[in-house]
Structure formats: structure tokens, C-alpha cells
């Protein structure tokens, strides 16, 4: 059966009910409970002819097949009759006898004493209805129902009176009155209790209850919070909404299916790599190719999102600008040397940037609309990932966002907004004719302010002021001739991930973009990992910029200081401000990109032991010292702390750089990075340590670690250095046995490891991290940074042609504006993982520099 979901059909639903269905369709775990007679099946005189509407059956079948969605039919009919008439699939739970009969999984057996009461009850009721024309008995496992709809009025009245004064008053009997039916049960239950039981069993976040009978009022009366009750037909009711007949209920279920399926699976999810990033070194935002602001966190990138459409669709918050006539843009590009994005349609250009805050001020998102014709605007802020309700007040030249603890305003001069309410949230929509405006229309989303006054400085001058620092910085870089434009875009992206106040550097701009579509490999990367940040800063140093590295090393110094003299206790990652993360949590109200759940905030890896993190920091410090020609006192403290941490813990097993949630192992990469920590420290001491004492203890430590990993990291069966001591599984990070300098480029053991990684982990344009069981279901894509490591390994081992070919394949996976997420799926040919990812862009830069040298 194909559901009729055209606009005319669903448009017949009352707007208030339509809004209620839209809200309940987006709860994490939904329970849908429907009556049968008069709801799914039109009411008929002969109950054996009550056949459900095909439209209703199609809707509840499809709803029951959705994840996190439970559908139940709760009827006064006996369970066996309900099953025979409805012929619904096993995914739909059937509850008969007003809640006293549950299907498999909810079976309740009568105690012997209740069986005796039921027998007495059936005997007494038979005596009362004996010879009464038009009265029919229906025996059920725990009750007996007396139907008198076909009886004359005087007969019906006589039977009902006899029942009410007879068995209905027995202390063991519960009476339920329905439409021309009285049911007497030996179990004290009703539809409300049945739905409560279903709600508990299924851990439902909310319930939608639909019914037409008096018996359904027990269920309506128990609804609360986000629950929705819908009464079919006339009569008093505790339900908040009403439809006239069963076919309207079927249309309502079809609408529910449409909204929930889209919410759960994100059917129109924009490919990850096609998003462009805005940045002002305080926070970031992501744009779709259609200029929709789909992601923005405030006040920092690791704060809660105001727009989370990326992970939850329109209900999670967005800011959309588009021609009123619609159409796909002609293109999207960055303005040269900046983080300003232009999206162009015929007759419309949208220019987006994040303004640089003044001193300690907050960010401003500026959107300039130039051209002619009518433009459609939609502004839907949803603070705290959509978990805080907001109101929008149209006042003067813009909108005030009310209800959040962070002041927010949207300056939009001359725009006449239509503000609508959907439960706890307001959305503002408008159509603006650019042809009537005196120049471009500048929309300014101002954080930390409720001012709707015109800015004293013209928007064109402010755009120039925002872009000039980026251009000046880019002009000072030493760019390679290889992939020059993409290297510059990668460098700007990495700088955009740097926080100019704290010195922290984001691993990525987003959380929970999936490593497998529809899977659970979804992590929050909006934090500062010591490893990732050090590698990011090192890539910028190699391009000629050391400011980011110096700021990051000061950030590390602060983290070390907070360990109280125990640098070995450093966490793998911190907030951008350098403090410990809160607990990892799941936002159940967001369905995830393309239905990839859960959506996580925080990262449990914060509590792991990762002994490799000290190596990249020491390597960065050595590079900065070589460029500058000196080492600052705070940097000496950092360097000595890194060696001290290695000295105390290098011999321990750890969780490794990939953060698998498994017991610790002696990871080869971690041991190599411990060796590199001491090696780079000795390099700095030798080159820039005039006046400092020699450290023979450091030399001995380096040799001891190196000997240990070279001996125990090699696996004879694999014929290569593997993931961990004694394990034969390969890992791309094992390439660092040579990339670090521990083994020379021509060492047969390094050559063998390169060949083994290529054979086991390379697939076309990508290199996978590993193929060993990490304890999680599903399969991820290839990692761009691992691809970069293999490219470098090819170059070190004399395979330049292979390196050039793989590098070009890597470049071909980038999005249209040159950005790379964490991973790439070579089979589906799409990006995966958080975006843009620092690892991916620093890998691209490193490879281009090596190929250029």
C-alpha cells in the first residue's frame, strides 16, 4: 500500500494538531497507541465485519518498522479476535480486553483464585442476559463483555440495570463501560494502565494516543508532558485534539510517518565534505552549498550549538537565505585568502563571514545579500542543541532572541518578519525584495547583545577589516608549488581552528558526524587534543607561521602547571580553554546526520591513558626553536615536563592514539612517540641549550625506549611492526617507526612495514587506520591522515610515482571549496567523520611540502 502524502491530503489536518504531530514526531522514543474499532477500523454494527482502513494499516506498519518507535493497538476486543481481524505484523503490539491481555512479551496468566471468580462471573452474566433479544456475550480470558448495541432500548436498559446491581458490585470485579458495551473483568485494569505499562516497557519519551471510545478516556487522562491525545468523533474528552473520523486519523498517522522518518534518517542530509567553514578564531560555523547556516556554537566552538541543523534537520536550528523562486546555486567559493564564503545564484549573492570580536566582545555572523529580486529568509535559533525554548520578538529593525541566558539579536533593517510558534520554539520567516533596497541587505546575528541599532561602521569596511588579517597572514606563508591553492585553503582552515585567546586548537569543527552512516561511531572532536593540536601547529610552522605554535605551547604550559608537578597525568584532550571536559553525554533529541545516532557531547577519551601525546609536543617545540633560534623559559618547562612524563610512564600499556575503548596494550606507536619525545628534547638541548647541563640520563632513556620498541614491536608472523606488542594486526600508525626517524629510510624492517600497511590497509585513494576489532560495530572509512603517512612513507622509500598518484587521489576527495572531513568511503565515494578535520588538512600540507622539496 502506498500512502497518500500529497499536500492536499496532509493539508486537511488542523494546524494546531499538525504542529503537535510535528513535535511528537521528533522525540527520541515514541509510543503510538491506537484503539481499533472506530479508530483504525470504521465503526460497524456487526463487529465481525470491522476491517481496518488500508491507509491506517499502511501507516502503522511503516511506523512500527522505524527505529525507536513502538506501535500498539489497544482494544476492548479479546486478543485472539483482535489479531484475527487486524492481521497486523508482529512489530505492532496488540493489547486486548482493555489492557488485561498483552501479546507475546507481556503475557499475564490468571491466578487460580481469579479463574474461579471468572467462572462465577460468566455464569451470573449468562443468567442475566438469557433470553434478552439483541444482547451478545463475548467471553475473554479475564473478563466477559456484554454488547447491547443491537438490543431494543428497554431490553438494553433492563440488562444494564441487572448487571450494575448484580456482578458489577462484586469486590473482585472491575467494570469498564464503552459504546453500548459493558465489560466486567477480574483484573483491575484499563487502557490507561495498559499504555503506562507499554510506556515503561519501551522507555518511551512520549506517547501519541488515538481513540474514539469512552474507554479511551482513561488513557487520555493519564497523558502528560509532550504526550498527545487525539479523540475521533464528537463527545466530551480529555484529549487535547480531535478529528472527525477514522480516515482523518489515518492521514494524521501518514503525516507522523513522513515527519518522523525524515527526522530519524535525515533523507536530505547534505554530504559532509560539501560544507564550508566560517571562522573568526573564537568560534566556527558551517554553511551548506545553498548558504544555509547549519552549524554554529557560541561563544566557543566547544560550546552548545545555536544552530544544529547539521545533526537534527530544521527543527534543531538553522538560518536560511535563498531566492524566493528557489533553484540550485551557481556555485560557492571562499574569497581569496580569507574565511569569507560567497554563494551565488543568478541575481543573488550571499556573502558570509564571522566578524572578529572587539577585545573581549562576542562574535557576530554577518550575511550580506546583494543583487535583485525577492529573497526568502528563515531564522530558527535553537539554543543548547534545541533543548531550550525560545521566543522571537520583532522589534524595530530586527529580532530579539528571548529565553536563552546568552543575549542574541538579529539586526535586519527593513525586513518584515512573520513569527510563528511551534510549541516551545519560535521561527521567523520573511520575503524581502532586494530591488526595493538602497544597496545590499546586511543581516547581523549579534551574540552577547540585544542591540538592534545600526552599526557605526559601514558593512563594506567591516568586511575588509575582517578579511585583512587573514590575507596578511596568508601572504606571509611559504607555500609550495604543489597543490598551492589547496595548501593555502588547508592552512587557513587550520588557523580557523585555532583560538586566538586561549591558544587551544580544535581537532575538528563538529561533533558526531559519523564514521559510518547510520552507525554509532560518532564522536565529539570540538576540543583540543595535545597530539592533534601539536601536529596542526607544526604544519603551520612548516609553512612559516609560528604564532599559533607559540600560543599553543603556552596553552600546554598552563595544562602542565595544573597537574601540580605531575605532567604524566596530562589528559589526552582538554577544552579550548585548557580545562578538563565534563562527562560524555548523549543528546537524544537529535537524530544525527542522516540518522546516525547517538549525538554525543564530551569525549570519554578524556580519561584514557595515551602515552603518545608527548611526542608531537616535543617535535613541535623543536621545530619552533629551530625557526626562532631560541627556546623561551616556559617552553623549557614544557619540554622538561614532556620528558619527565615519558620517563615515569613509557613502560606502561596505554589506550593508543585511536582511543579504542578496550583494555590497554603496549602500542607500537605510543612507544615510538615516547622515543621521539626524548629524541627531540635532546635535539633542542644540543642545538639551543647553551649554558644548560648535558643530560646523559635522557640519552640513556632514549636508547632504552628505542631498543624496547624495535625488539618487541616487530612481529615475525606479520613480517612488520604491528599495532601492539605480540599482536599480528597491522595499524597505519606503525609507519612512524620510520617517519619518526627511529629507523632509517632504507632499513629493511621499515620497508617491510610500508609494504604490509599498503597490502593490508590501503584501498584505492585511502588508507584505513586498522582492521582489528576495536569493540564497536560497523566499519569506518579510510583516514586522510593515514593516507598522508603512507604518501610520506612512499617518498622516504623511493616510490615518488606512487606518492604523487596517491596524493592526487587524496586531493580529488576534497569538497568543492577545498575542505576535508576526517575520512573517505571509497565505495560510496563520500566523506565521513567530523568536518573539517585538522588531521586531514595538516596531512595534506605535509605531503605537499615533501613533494615540493
Buried (B, 14 or more C-beta within 10 A) or exposed (E): EEBEEEEEBBEBBBEEBBBBBBBBBBBBBBBBBBBBBBBBBBBEEEBEEBBBBEBBBBBBBBBBBBEBBBBBBBBBBBBEBBBEBBEBEEBBBBBBBBBBBBBEEBEEEBEEEBEEBBEBBBEBBEEBBEEBEBBBBBEBBBBBBBBBBBBEEEBBEBBBEBBEEBBBEBEBBBBBBBBBBBBBBBBEBBBBBBBBBBBEBBEBBBBBBBBBBBBBBBBBBBBEEBBBBBBBBEEEBBBBBBBEBBBBBBBBBBBBBBBBBBBBBBEEBBBBBBBBBBBBBBBBBBBBBBBBBBBBBBBBBBBBBBBBBBBBBBBBBBBBBBBBEEEEBEEBBBBEBBBBBBBBBEBBBBBBBBBBBEEEBBBBBBBBBBBEBBBBBBBBBBBBBBBBBBBBBBEEBBBBBBBBEBBBBBBBBEBEBEBEEBEBBBBBBBEBEBEEBEEBBBBBBBBBBBBBEEBEEEBEEBBEEBBEBBBEBBEEBEBBEBBEEBBBBBBBBBBBBBBBEBBBBBBBBBBBBBBBBBBBBBBBBBBBBBBBBBBBBBBBBBBEBBBBBBBBBBBBBBBBBBBEEEBBBBBBBBBBBBBEBEEBEBBBBBBBBBBBBBBBBBBBBBEBBBBBBBBBBBBBBBBBBBBBEEBBEBBBBBBBBBBBBBBEBBBEBBBBBBBBEBEBBBBBBBBBBBBBBBBBBBBBBEEBBEEEEEBEEBBEBBEBBBEBBBEBBBBEEBBBBBBBBEBBBBBBBBBBBBBBBBBEBEBEBBBBBBBBBBEBBBEEBBBBBBEBEBEBEEEBBBBBBBBBBBBBBBBBBEBEEBBBBBBEBBBEBBBBBBBBBBBBBBEEEBBBBBBBBBBBBBBBBBBBBBBEE
